[in-house]
Amino acid sequence: MDNLLPRPRFAEAAPGVFTFIPGSAVAGPGDLVDSVRLALAVLDLGRTDGPAAVTVELDRELGAEAYSITITEAAVTIAAGDAAGAFYAGQTLRQLLPVAVFRAVLWPGIAWTVPCGRLTDAPALSWRGAHLDMSRHFLPKREVFRMIDLMGVHKLNRLHLHLVDDQGWRVESRAFPLLHEISSYRASTTTTSFAGEDPQDDGIPHGGYYTLTDLTEISAYARARAVTVVPEIDVPGHASAILAAYPALGANPTNSHQVLNRWGISPAILSPLPPTIDFLTTIFDELLDALGPTPYFHLGGDECVLDAWAVSAEISAYRESLGLATPGDQHAWFLRRLADALADRGSRAVVWDEAFVSGMLRPDTIVMPWRGLNVAHRAAAAGHDVVMTPVFPLYFDYAEAATTTEPLAIGDAITVADVAAFAPVPAGWTPDEQARVAGAQFQLWSERIPDARTLDYRAWPRGCAAAEISWTGRPAVDFAPRLAAHLARLDVLGVEYRPLEGPHPWQRGGGRRAHRPGVVPVAEVMRHLDELTASAESTRPSIN
């Protein structure tokens, strides 16, 4: 029981082993039994109302996602606070079994034994997330399913799908079909990596989108594995793709737009006028109808260039009619209206930290403070729940070593050890502020993640460390030996992770794919972001 990841709260071994017989049955309430069977699918366990070697029972006093396991030579008994707890109990048993249990077929000649003993476990934090950027580089639906499967293995429970940005719109709209007909595609991608390099274009079309039926399927698949899908429609900035299809929604309706083929911040921004709100609420209705119960919906709100609002006579007049003093106030008002619309539909708004700095958020809006712990602290102190998403150490588009043998990354370096050492609940905060930390989430921005193999390399094993700290709520303890054992599971699952000692020869950077060490060091980025948020906070009006 020493090689479990994430580390359980309590585990005690006892003499002897229990042997699973493939095809034997599990007894208990149907949803709990189904969750255990899904976690241990390769063993093809059945269900029964009578005596069984494995029994699962509901114990709501354990709490959400919590479980206990008692293993004797004769039987396995699971108590679970809910279906998620039963699924996680199954995942823990899976890790206690021989590593071949992670294969897709039942391997012959193996004794499927687990050591006797007792475990009790529950997550410290309710939000344990992974973020996928579909806009910059689209991932086929099969890769979303695969990420959900890997999240289940690691007891991660929030899949944040970044579905729209300047470089692409990634979901069908029946109400506004030009979004997927025009905005889901760009003719090529600029391959220039950093400022000062000669621009180059790959000349290769890139695109793709999920149908609304796909979203229904993804959400159901995730829900069965204790994962909640969090869709993001990033507004009002990052709007080039939207405006390529519907330019009338822009701050200057006479401007034409294209889906961007380059990275960086764009001045393209939606108008904050009522037709835009009507447009977005229609999109919300389409997505929520497809996804089913969606407790969280991300609105973005980040990196907005408000110049076009300031010079628009119509937008300025509307701002004055609302009694708002500045474009920044109007940005805050706009996001508040959208959050209200989501609340009416049963969803809670989530935003990046710029929206908090603007002010006027609904009190129940969740803040993702990507620019560091200073702004996270301010948001928590103001009464907002926060999900820790700081660039350092949770932006996994950064390289894992400052060497040219790494594949191209946006900056360097964030290591597995950096992630494992991160405290998602800061020790220096007050108890009330600490209670505002809903969880933590790693980000996979995809400017330099063009395909699934690169995604594997970036996500794992740093994602293992993120799972550990978000489950336990504290820096990892005795992590290295448990990770070493866990990598054997990833090998069997076929995950093309970055080896701890460095990339395989076929994973290395080379030519234009080689990393540029020192171009964007993490320390410099974080210092700059802290300065920006401190400056913005000092000028933010107080909103009651």
ZANU-560870 format. One record per residue (C-alpha): x, y, z; residue in one letter. Coordinates in steps of 0.5 Angstrom, whole numbers, plus 500, padded with zeros to 3 digits. Layout:
BEGIN
pt x = X; y = Y; z = Z; residu = a
...
This chain:
BEGIN
pt x = 500; y = 500; z = 500; residu = m
pt x = 506; y = 505; z = 500; residu = d
pt x = 506; y = 506; z = 492; residu = n
pt x = 499; y = 509; z = 492; residu = l
pt x = 498; y = 516; z = 488; residu = l
pt x = 495; y = 520; z = 490; residu = p
pt x = 497; y = 519; z = 497; residu = r
pt x = 491; y = 516; z = 502; residu = p
pt x = 490; y = 519; z = 508; residu = r
pt x = 490; y = 513; z = 512; residu = f
pt x = 493; y = 506; z = 510; residu = a
pt x = 495; y = 500; z = 514; residu = e
pt x = 497; y = 493; z = 511; residu = a
pt x = 495; y = 487; z = 514; residu = a
pt x = 498; y = 480; z = 513; residu = p
pt x = 495; y = 476; z = 507; residu = g
pt x = 492; y = 478; z = 501; residu = v
pt x = 485; y = 478; z = 497; residu = f
pt x = 485; y = 475; z = 490; residu = t
pt x = 480; y = 478; z = 485; residu = f
pt x = 477; y = 472; z = 481; residu = i
pt x = 475; y = 476; z = 474; residu = p
pt x = 468; y = 475; z = 473; residu = g
pt x = 466; y = 475; z = 480; residu = s
pt x = 460; y = 480; z = 482; residu = a
pt x = 460; y = 486; z = 486; residu = v
pt x = 454; y = 487; z = 491; residu = a
pt x = 451; y = 494; z = 493; residu = g
pt x = 447; y = 500; z = 491; residu = p
pt x = 447; y = 500; z = 483; residu = g
pt x = 450; y = 507; z = 482; residu = d
pt x = 456; y = 505; z = 487; residu = l
pt x = 457; y = 498; z = 484; residu = v
pt x = 457; y = 501; z = 477; residu = d
pt x = 462; y = 506; z = 479; residu = s
pt x = 467; y = 500; z = 482; residu = v
pt x = 466; y = 496; z = 476; residu = r
pt x = 468; y = 501; z = 471; residu = l
pt x = 474; y = 503; z = 475; residu = a
pt x = 476; y = 495; z = 475; residu = l
pt x = 473; y = 494; z = 468; residu = a
pt x = 478; y = 489; z = 465; residu = v
pt x = 477; y = 484; z = 471; residu = l
pt x = 469; y = 484; z = 468; residu = d
pt x = 466; y = 484; z = 475; residu = l
pt x = 459; y = 483; z = 475; residu = g
pt x = 453; y = 485; z = 480; residu = r
pt x = 449; y = 481; z = 485; residu = t
pt x = 444; y = 482; z = 490; residu = d
pt x = 446; y = 476; z = 494; residu = g
pt x = 453; y = 474; z = 497; residu = p
pt x = 459; y = 477; z = 494; residu = a
pt x = 467; y = 477; z = 495; residu = a
pt x = 466; y = 485; z = 494; residu = v
pt x = 461; y = 489; z = 497; residu = t
pt x = 460; y = 497; z = 497; residu = v
pt x = 455; y = 501; z = 501; residu = e
pt x = 453; y = 508; z = 502; residu = l
pt x = 455; y = 512; z = 508; residu = d
pt x = 454; y = 519; z = 507; residu = r
pt x = 457; y = 521; z = 513; residu = e
pt x = 464; y = 520; z = 510; residu = l
pt x = 462; y = 526; z = 505; residu = g
pt x = 463; y = 527; z = 498; residu = a
pt x = 468; y = 523; z = 494; residu = e
pt x = 470; y = 520; z = 500; residu = a
pt x = 471; y = 512; z = 501; residu = y
pt x = 474; y = 507; z = 506; residu = s
pt x = 476; y = 500; z = 504; residu = i
pt x = 477; y = 494; z = 508; residu = t
pt x = 481; y = 488; z = 505; residu = i
pt x = 481; y = 481; z = 508; residu = t
pt x = 483; y = 474; z = 505; residu = e
pt x = 475; y = 473; z = 504; residu = a
pt x = 472; y = 479; z = 502; residu = a
pt x = 473; y = 487; z = 500; residu = v
pt x = 468; y = 492; z = 503; residu = t
pt x = 468; y = 499; z = 501; residu = i
pt x = 464; y = 504; z = 504; residu = a
pt x = 463; y = 510; z = 500; residu = a
pt x = 460; y = 517; z = 501; residu = g
pt x = 457; y = 517; z = 494; residu = d
pt x = 458; y = 514; z = 487; residu = a
pt x = 465; y = 518; z = 486; residu = a
pt x = 468; y = 516; z = 492; residu = g
pt x = 466; y = 509; z = 490; residu = a
pt x = 469; y = 510; z = 483; residu = f
pt x = 476; y = 512; z = 487; residu = y
pt x = 475; y = 506; z = 492; residu = a
pt x = 476; y = 502; z = 485; residu = g
pt x = 482; y = 506; z = 483; residu = q
pt x = 485; y = 505; z = 489; residu = t
pt x = 484; y = 498; z = 489; residu = l
pt x = 486; y = 498; z = 481; residu = r
pt x = 493; y = 501; z = 484; residu = q
pt x = 494; y = 495; z = 489; residu = l
pt x = 493; y = 490; z = 484; residu = l
pt x = 499; y = 488; z = 479; residu = p
pt x = 500; y = 493; z = 474; residu = v
pt x = 497; y = 489; z = 468; residu = a
pt x = 490; y = 491; z = 471; residu = v
pt x = 492; y = 497; z = 467; residu = f
pt x = 492; y = 494; z = 460; residu = r
pt x = 486; y = 494; z = 456; residu = a
pt x = 485; y = 486; z = 456; residu = v
pt x = 485; y = 481; z = 461; residu = l
pt x = 492; y = 478; z = 462; residu = w
pt x = 493; y = 471; z = 462; residu = p
pt x = 497; y = 467; z = 468; residu = g
pt x = 496; y = 473; z = 473; residu = i
pt x = 494; y = 472; z = 480; residu = a
pt x = 490; y = 478; z = 481; residu = w
pt x = 491; y = 480; z = 489; residu = t
pt x = 491; y = 486; z = 493; residu = v
pt x = 494; y = 486; z = 500; residu = p
pt x = 490; y = 486; z = 506; residu = c
pt x = 489; y = 492; z = 510; residu = g
pt x = 485; y = 498; z = 511; residu = r
pt x = 484; y = 505; z = 508; residu = l
pt x = 480; y = 511; z = 509; residu = t
pt x = 481; y = 517; z = 504; residu = d
pt x = 478; y = 523; z = 502; residu = a
pt x = 480; y = 529; z = 498; residu = p
pt x = 482; y = 536; z = 501; residu = a
pt x = 480; y = 540; z = 496; residu = l
pt x = 474; y = 539; z = 491; residu = s
pt x = 477; y = 542; z = 485; residu = w
pt x = 482; y = 538; z = 482; residu = r
pt x = 483; y = 540; z = 475; residu = g
pt x = 486; y = 539; z = 468; residu = a
pt x = 485; y = 545; z = 463; residu = h
pt x = 485; y = 543; z = 455; residu = l
pt x = 486; y = 549; z = 450; residu = d
pt x = 482; y = 546; z = 444; residu = m
pt x = 482; y = 553; z = 440; residu = s
pt x = 490; y = 554; z = 438; residu = r
pt x = 490; y = 546; z = 437; residu = h
pt x = 484; y = 542; z = 436; residu = f
pt x = 484; y = 535; z = 439; residu = l
pt x = 479; y = 530; z = 436; residu = p
pt x = 474; y = 527; z = 441; residu = k
pt x = 478; y = 521; z = 442; residu = r
pt x = 483; y = 525; z = 446; residu = e
pt x = 478; y = 528; z = 450; residu = v
pt x = 476; y = 521; z = 452; residu = f
pt x = 483; y = 519; z = 454; residu = r
pt x = 484; y = 525; z = 458; residu = m
pt x = 478; y = 523; z = 462; residu = i
pt x = 480; y = 516; z = 463; residu = d
pt x = 487; y = 519; z = 465; residu = l
pt x = 484; y = 524; z = 470; residu = m
pt x = 480; y = 518; z = 473; residu = g
pt x = 486; y = 514; z = 474; residu = v
pt x = 489; y = 520; z = 478; residu = h
pt x = 482; y = 522; z = 482; residu = k
pt x = 482; y = 529; z = 478; residu = l
pt x = 475; y = 531; z = 477; residu = n
pt x = 474; y = 538; z = 473; residu = r
pt x = 476; y = 538; z = 466; residu = l
pt x = 476; y = 545; z = 463; residu = h
pt x = 475; y = 546; z = 456; residu = l
pt x = 477; y = 552; z = 453; residu = h
pt x = 473; y = 552; z = 447; residu = l
pt x = 474; y = 559; z = 443; residu = v
pt x = 480; y = 564; z = 442; residu = d
pt x = 482; y = 568; z = 437; residu = d
pt x = 485; y = 562; z = 433; residu = q
pt x = 479; y = 558; z = 433; residu = g
pt x = 471; y = 556; z = 435; residu = w
pt x = 471; y = 549; z = 437; residu = r
pt x = 463; y = 547; z = 438; residu = v
pt x = 457; y = 547; z = 433; residu = e
pt x = 452; y = 552; z = 434; residu = s
pt x = 445; y = 551; z = 431; residu = r
pt x = 443; y = 558; z = 432; residu = a
pt x = 449; y = 561; z = 429; residu = f
pt x = 452; y = 556; z = 424; residu = p
pt x = 457; y = 561; z = 421; residu = l
pt x = 461; y = 559; z = 428; residu = l
pt x = 463; y = 552; z = 426; residu = h
pt x = 462; y = 553; z = 419; residu = e
pt x = 467; y = 559; z = 418; residu = i
pt x = 471; y = 560; z = 425; residu = s
pt x = 473; y = 553; z = 427; residu = s
pt x = 478; y = 553; z = 421; residu = y
pt x = 484; y = 557; z = 420; residu = r
pt x = 488; y = 557; z = 413; residu = a
pt x = 495; y = 556; z = 416; residu = s
pt x = 499; y = 557; z = 423; residu = t
pt x = 505; y = 562; z = 424; residu = t
pt x = 511; y = 558; z = 426; residu = t
pt x = 515; y = 564; z = 429; residu = t
pt x = 516; y = 562; z = 436; residu = s
pt x = 519; y = 569; z = 439; residu = f
pt x = 519; y = 576; z = 438; residu = a
pt x = 525; y = 578; z = 433; residu = g
pt x = 525; y = 571; z = 429; residu = e
pt x = 523; y = 572; z = 422; residu = d
pt x = 516; y = 570; z = 421; residu = p
pt x = 514; y = 563; z = 418; residu = q
pt x = 508; y = 560; z = 416; residu = d
pt x = 507; y = 553; z = 415; residu = d
pt x = 501; y = 553; z = 410; residu = g
pt x = 497; y = 548; z = 413; residu = i
pt x = 490; y = 548; z = 414; residu = p
pt x = 488; y = 547; z = 421; residu = h
pt x = 481; y = 546; z = 424; residu = g
pt x = 476; y = 542; z = 427; residu = g
pt x = 470; y = 542; z = 432; residu = y
pt x = 465; y = 538; z = 437; residu = y
pt x = 458; y = 537; z = 435; residu = t
pt x = 453; y = 539; z = 440; residu = l
pt x = 452; y = 531; z = 440; residu = t
pt x = 459; y = 530; z = 442; residu = d
pt x = 459; y = 535; z = 448; residu = l
pt x = 453; y = 531; z = 450; residu = t
pt x = 457; y = 524; z = 449; residu = e
pt x = 463; y = 527; z = 453; residu = i
pt x = 459; y = 530; z = 459; residu = s
pt x = 456; y = 523; z = 460; residu = a
pt x = 463; y = 520; z = 459; residu = y
pt x = 466; y = 524; z = 464; residu = a
pt x = 460; y = 524; z = 469; residu = r
pt x = 461; y = 517; z = 469; residu = a
pt x = 468; y = 517; z = 471; residu = r
pt x = 467; y = 523; z = 477; residu = a
pt x = 469; y = 528; z = 472; residu = v
pt x = 465; y = 535; z = 471; residu = t
pt x = 466; y = 538; z = 464; residu = v
pt x = 467; y = 546; z = 465; residu = v
pt x = 466; y = 549; z = 458; residu = p
pt x = 469; y = 556; z = 457; residu = e
pt x = 467; y = 561; z = 452; residu = i
pt x = 472; y = 566; z = 453; residu = d
pt x = 469; y = 573; z = 452; residu = v
pt x = 469; y = 579; z = 451; residu = p
pt x = 477; y = 579; z = 448; residu = g
pt x = 480; y = 574; z = 444; residu = h
pt x = 474; y = 575; z = 440; residu = a
pt x = 477; y = 574; z = 433; residu = s
pt x = 474; y = 567; z = 431; residu = a
pt x = 467; y = 570; z = 433; residu = i
pt x = 468; y = 576; z = 429; residu = l
pt x = 470; y = 573; z = 423; residu = a
pt x = 463; y = 570; z = 423; residu = a
pt x = 459; y = 575; z = 426; residu = y
pt x = 463; y = 582; z = 425; residu = p
pt x = 457; y = 586; z = 427; residu = a
pt x = 458; y = 583; z = 434; residu = l
pt x = 464; y = 587; z = 434; residu = g
pt x = 466; y = 594; z = 438; residu = a
pt x = 467; y = 597; z = 431; residu = n
pt x = 462; y = 593; z = 426; residu = p
pt x = 465; y = 595; z = 420; residu = t
pt x = 471; y = 592; z = 421; residu = n
pt x = 472; y = 585; z = 418; residu = s
pt x = 476; y = 580; z = 422; residu = h
pt x = 480; y = 573; z = 420; residu = q
pt x = 481; y = 567; z = 425; residu = v
pt x = 488; y = 569; z = 427; residu = l
pt x = 494; y = 564; z = 425; residu = n
pt x = 498; y = 567; z = 430; residu = r
pt x = 499; y = 567; z = 437; residu = w
pt x = 499; y = 573; z = 442; residu = g
pt x = 494; y = 578; z = 445; residu = i
pt x = 489; y = 581; z = 439; residu = s
pt x = 485; y = 587; z = 440; residu = p
pt x = 479; y = 584; z = 437; residu = a
pt x = 473; y = 585; z = 442; residu = i
pt x = 466; y = 584; z = 442; residu = l
pt x = 461; y = 590; z = 443; residu = s
pt x = 458; y = 590; z = 450; residu = p
pt x = 451; y = 592; z = 448; residu = l
pt x = 445; y = 588; z = 449; residu = p
pt x = 445; y = 584; z = 442; residu = p
pt x = 452; y = 581; z = 444; residu = t
pt x = 449; y = 579; z = 451; residu = i
pt x = 443; y = 576; z = 447; residu = d
pt x = 448; y = 572; z = 442; residu = f
pt x = 452; y = 569; z = 448; residu = l
pt x = 446; y = 567; z = 452; residu = t
pt x = 443; y = 563; z = 446; residu = t
pt x = 450; y = 560; z = 446; residu = i
pt x = 450; y = 558; z = 453; residu = f
pt x = 443; y = 555; z = 452; residu = d
pt x = 445; y = 551; z = 447; residu = e
pt x = 451; y = 548; z = 451; residu = l
pt x = 448; y = 547; z = 457; residu = l
pt x = 442; y = 543; z = 453; residu = d
pt x = 448; y = 539; z = 450; residu = a
pt x = 452; y = 538; z = 456; residu = l
pt x = 446; y = 537; z = 461; residu = g
pt x = 447; y = 539; z = 469; residu = p
pt x = 453; y = 544; z = 468; residu = t
pt x = 455; y = 547; z = 475; residu = p
pt x = 461; y = 551; z = 473; residu = y
pt x = 461; y = 555; z = 466; residu = f
pt x = 468; y = 559; z = 465; residu = h
pt x = 467; y = 566; z = 462; residu = l
pt x = 474; y = 568; z = 461; residu = g
pt x = 475; y = 575; z = 462; residu = g
pt x = 482; y = 576; z = 461; residu = d
pt x = 487; y = 580; z = 457; residu = e
pt x = 482; y = 585; z = 454; residu = c
pt x = 484; y = 591; z = 450; residu = v
pt x = 479; y = 596; z = 451; residu = l
pt x = 481; y = 601; z = 447; residu = d
pt x = 475; y = 600; z = 441; residu = a
pt x = 470; y = 601; z = 447; residu = w
pt x = 473; y = 607; z = 449; residu = a
pt x = 473; y = 610; z = 442; residu = v
pt x = 466; y = 608; z = 440; residu = s
pt x = 461; y = 613; z = 441; residu = a
pt x = 455; y = 608; z = 441; residu = e
pt x = 459; y = 604; z = 447; residu = i
pt x = 461; y = 610; z = 451; residu = s
pt x = 453; y = 613; z = 451; residu = a
pt x = 451; y = 606; z = 453; residu = y
pt x = 456; y = 606; z = 459; residu = r
pt x = 454; y = 613; z = 461; residu = e
pt x = 447; y = 611; z = 461; residu = s
pt x = 449; y = 605; z = 466; residu = l
pt x = 452; y = 610; z = 470; residu = g
pt x = 459; y = 607; z = 469; residu = l
pt x = 465; y = 611; z = 469; residu = a
pt x = 470; y = 607; z = 465; residu = t
pt x = 471; y = 602; z = 460; residu = p
pt x = 474; y = 598; z = 465; residu = g
pt x = 467; y = 598; z = 469; residu = d
pt x = 464; y = 596; z = 463; residu = q
pt x = 468; y = 590; z = 462; residu = h
pt x = 466; y = 588; z = 469; residu = a
pt x = 459; y = 590; z = 468; residu = w
pt x = 459; y = 586; z = 462; residu = f
pt x = 461; y = 580; z = 465; residu = l
pt x = 457; y = 581; z = 471; residu = r
pt x = 451; y = 580; z = 467; residu = r
pt x = 453; y = 574; z = 463; residu = l
pt x = 454; y = 571; z = 470; residu = a
pt x = 447; y = 573; z = 472; residu = d
pt x = 445; y = 569; z = 466; residu = a
pt x = 448; y = 563; z = 468; residu = l
pt x = 446; y = 563; z = 475; residu = a
pt x = 439; y = 563; z = 472; residu = d
pt x = 441; y = 557; z = 468; residu = r
pt x = 443; y = 553; z = 474; residu = g
pt x = 451; y = 555; z = 473; residu = s
pt x = 456; y = 558; z = 477; residu = r
pt x = 461; y = 563; z = 473; residu = a
pt x = 468; y = 562; z = 473; residu = v
pt x = 473; y = 567; z = 471; residu = v
pt x = 481; y = 569; z = 470; residu = w
pt x = 483; y = 574; z = 475; residu = d
pt x = 483; y = 580; z = 470; residu = e
pt x = 475; y = 580; z = 471; residu = a
pt x = 476; y = 580; z = 479; residu = f
pt x = 481; y = 586; z = 478; residu = v
pt x = 476; y = 590; z = 474; residu = s
pt x = 471; y = 589; z = 480; residu = g
pt x = 463; y = 588; z = 480; residu = m
pt x = 463; y = 580; z = 480; residu = l
pt x = 457; y = 576; z = 483; residu = r
pt x = 459; y = 574; z = 490; residu = p
pt x = 459; y = 567; z = 488; residu = d
pt x = 464; y = 567; z = 482; residu = t
pt x = 470; y = 563; z = 482; residu = i
pt x = 476; y = 566; z = 480; residu = v
pt x = 482; y = 563; z = 477; residu = m
pt x = 488; y = 567; z = 479; residu = p
pt x = 493; y = 565; z = 474; residu = w
pt x = 498; y = 571; z = 475; residu = r
pt x = 500; y = 569; z = 482; residu = g
pt x = 498; y = 568; z = 489; residu = l
pt x = 498; y = 576; z = 490; residu = n
pt x = 492; y = 576; z = 486; residu = v
pt x = 489; y = 570; z = 489; residu = a
pt x = 490; y = 572; z = 496; residu = h
pt x = 486; y = 579; z = 494; residu = r
pt x = 480; y = 575; z = 491; residu = a
pt x = 480; y = 570; z = 497; residu = a
pt x = 480; y = 576; z = 502; residu = a
pt x = 474; y = 579; z = 498; residu = a
pt x = 470; y = 573; z = 499; residu = g
pt x = 471; y = 569; z = 492; residu = h
pt x = 472; y = 562; z = 492; residu = d
pt x = 479; y = 561; z = 488; residu = v
pt x = 482; y = 555; z = 484; residu = v
pt x = 489; y = 556; z = 484; residu = m
pt x = 492; y = 556; z = 477; residu = t
pt x = 499; y = 560; z = 477; residu = p
pt x = 503; y = 560; z = 471; residu = v
pt x = 509; y = 557; z = 476; residu = f
pt x = 508; y = 552; z = 477; residu = p
pt x = 501; y = 550; z = 474; residu = l
pt x = 502; y = 552; z = 467; residu = y
pt x = 505; y = 546; z = 463; residu = f
pt x = 506; y = 549; z = 456; residu = d
pt x = 513; y = 551; z = 460; residu = y
pt x = 519; y = 547; z = 459; residu = a
pt x = 521; y = 542; z = 464; residu = e
pt x = 528; y = 544; z = 463; residu = a
pt x = 532; y = 550; z = 460; residu = a
pt x = 535; y = 546; z = 455; residu = t
pt x = 535; y = 545; z = 447; residu = t
pt x = 534; y = 538; z = 448; residu = t
pt x = 527; y = 540; z = 450; residu = e
pt x = 521; y = 541; z = 445; residu = p
pt x = 519; y = 548; z = 444; residu = l
pt x = 516; y = 551; z = 450; residu = a
pt x = 513; y = 558; z = 451; residu = i
pt x = 518; y = 559; z = 457; residu = g
pt x = 522; y = 555; z = 462; residu = d
pt x = 522; y = 551; z = 467; residu = a
pt x = 517; y = 548; z = 471; residu = i
pt x = 519; y = 541; z = 473; residu = t
pt x = 515; y = 535; z = 477; residu = v
pt x = 519; y = 537; z = 483; residu = a
pt x = 516; y = 544; z = 483; residu = d
pt x = 509; y = 542; z = 482; residu = v
pt x = 510; y = 537; z = 488; residu = a
pt x = 513; y = 542; z = 492; residu = a
pt x = 507; y = 547; z = 491; residu = f
pt x = 502; y = 549; z = 497; residu = a
pt x = 495; y = 550; z = 494; residu = p
pt x = 493; y = 552; z = 501; residu = v
pt x = 498; y = 558; z = 503; residu = p
pt x = 500; y = 557; z = 510; residu = a
pt x = 500; y = 565; z = 511; residu = g
pt x = 493; y = 566; z = 510; residu = w
pt x = 487; y = 567; z = 515; residu = t
pt x = 483; y = 560; z = 516; residu = p
pt x = 477; y = 564; z = 512; residu = d
pt x = 482; y = 565; z = 506; residu = e
pt x = 484; y = 558; z = 506; residu = q
pt x = 477; y = 556; z = 506; residu = a
pt x = 476; y = 560; z = 500; residu = r
pt x = 481; y = 555; z = 496; residu = v
pt x = 477; y = 551; z = 492; residu = a
pt x = 482; y = 547; z = 489; residu = g
pt x = 488; y = 547; z = 484; residu = a
pt x = 488; y = 546; z = 476; residu = q
pt x = 494; y = 545; z = 471; residu = f
pt x = 493; y = 549; z = 464; residu = q
pt x = 495; y = 546; z = 458; residu = l
pt x = 495; y = 552; z = 453; residu = w
pt x = 496; y = 549; z = 446; residu = s
pt x = 500; y = 554; z = 442; residu = e
pt x = 506; y = 549; z = 442; residu = r
pt x = 502; y = 543; z = 444; residu = i
pt x = 500; y = 541; z = 436; residu = p
pt x = 498; y = 534; z = 437; residu = d
pt x = 496; y = 528; z = 442; residu = a
pt x = 503; y = 526; z = 443; residu = r
pt x = 506; y = 533; z = 445; residu = t
pt x = 500; y = 533; z = 450; residu = l
pt x = 502; y = 527; z = 453; residu = d
pt x = 509; y = 529; z = 454; residu = y
pt x = 507; y = 536; z = 457; residu = r
pt x = 502; y = 533; z = 462; residu = a
pt x = 505; y = 527; z = 465; residu = w
pt x = 508; y = 526; z = 470; residu = p
pt x = 507; y = 533; z = 472; residu = r
pt x = 500; y = 532; z = 472; residu = g
pt x = 501; y = 526; z = 477; residu = c
pt x = 504; y = 531; z = 482; residu = a
pt x = 498; y = 536; z = 481; residu = a
pt x = 494; y = 530; z = 482; residu = a
pt x = 497; y = 529; z = 489; residu = e
pt x = 497; y = 536; z = 491; residu = i
pt x = 490; y = 538; z = 489; residu = s
pt x = 488; y = 531; z = 493; residu = w
pt x = 492; y = 532; z = 499; residu = t
pt x = 492; y = 540; z = 499; residu = g
pt x = 499; y = 540; z = 501; residu = r
pt x = 506; y = 539; z = 498; residu = p
pt x = 507; y = 532; z = 496; residu = a
pt x = 511; y = 528; z = 502; residu = v
pt x = 515; y = 522; z = 500; residu = d
pt x = 513; y = 523; z = 492; residu = f
pt x = 519; y = 520; z = 488; residu = a
pt x = 519; y = 513; z = 490; residu = p
pt x = 511; y = 513; z = 489; residu = r
pt x = 512; y = 516; z = 482; residu = l
pt x = 517; y = 512; z = 480; residu = a
pt x = 512; y = 506; z = 482; residu = a
pt x = 506; y = 510; z = 478; residu = h
pt x = 510; y = 511; z = 472; residu = l
pt x = 510; y = 503; z = 471; residu = a
pt x = 502; y = 504; z = 470; residu = r
pt x = 503; y = 510; z = 465; residu = l
pt x = 507; y = 505; z = 461; residu = d
pt x = 502; y = 500; z = 461; residu = v
pt x = 497; y = 505; z = 459; residu = l
pt x = 501; y = 507; z = 453; residu = g
pt x = 502; y = 514; z = 456; residu = v
pt x = 508; y = 518; z = 452; residu = e
pt x = 510; y = 522; z = 458; residu = y
pt x = 517; y = 525; z = 459; residu = r
pt x = 522; y = 521; z = 463; residu = p
pt x = 524; y = 524; z = 469; residu = l
pt x = 531; y = 523; z = 466; residu = e
pt x = 530; y = 527; z = 460; residu = g
pt x = 526; y = 526; z = 453; residu = p
pt x = 527; y = 520; z = 449; residu = h
pt x = 531; y = 521; z = 443; residu = p
pt x = 524; y = 522; z = 439; residu = w
pt x = 521; y = 526; z = 444; residu = q
pt x = 527; y = 531; z = 443; residu = r
pt x = 527; y = 538; z = 440; residu = g
pt x = 531; y = 540; z = 434; residu = g
pt x = 531; y = 545; z = 429; residu = g
pt x = 525; y = 550; z = 429; residu = r
pt x = 522; y = 545; z = 434; residu = r
pt x = 528; y = 546; z = 439; residu = a
pt x = 527; y = 550; z = 446; residu = h
pt x = 530; y = 557; z = 446; residu = r
pt x = 532; y = 556; z = 454; residu = p
pt x = 532; y = 563; z = 457; residu = g
pt x = 527; y = 566; z = 453; residu = v
pt x = 521; y = 567; z = 458; residu = v
pt x = 524; y = 565; z = 465; residu = p
pt x = 518; y = 563; z = 470; residu = v
pt x = 521; y = 568; z = 475; residu = a
pt x = 521; y = 574; z = 470; residu = e
pt x = 514; y = 572; z = 468; residu = v
pt x = 512; y = 572; z = 475; residu = m
pt x = 515; y = 578; z = 477; residu = r
pt x = 512; y = 582; z = 472; residu = h
pt x = 505; y = 579; z = 473; residu = l
pt x = 505; y = 581; z = 480; residu = d
pt x = 507; y = 588; z = 478; residu = e
pt x = 501; y = 588; z = 474; residu = l
pt x = 496; y = 585; z = 478; residu = t
pt x = 499; y = 590; z = 484; residu = a
pt x = 498; y = 596; z = 480; residu = s
pt x = 491; y = 594; z = 477; residu = a
pt x = 489; y = 593; z = 484; residu = e
pt x = 491; y = 599; z = 487; residu = s
pt x = 486; y = 603; z = 482; residu = t
pt x = 480; y = 598; z = 482; residu = r
pt x = 474; y = 602; z = 485; residu = p
pt x = 471; y = 598; z = 491; residu = s
pt x = 464; y = 595; z = 489; residu = i
pt x = 459; y = 593; z = 494; residu = n
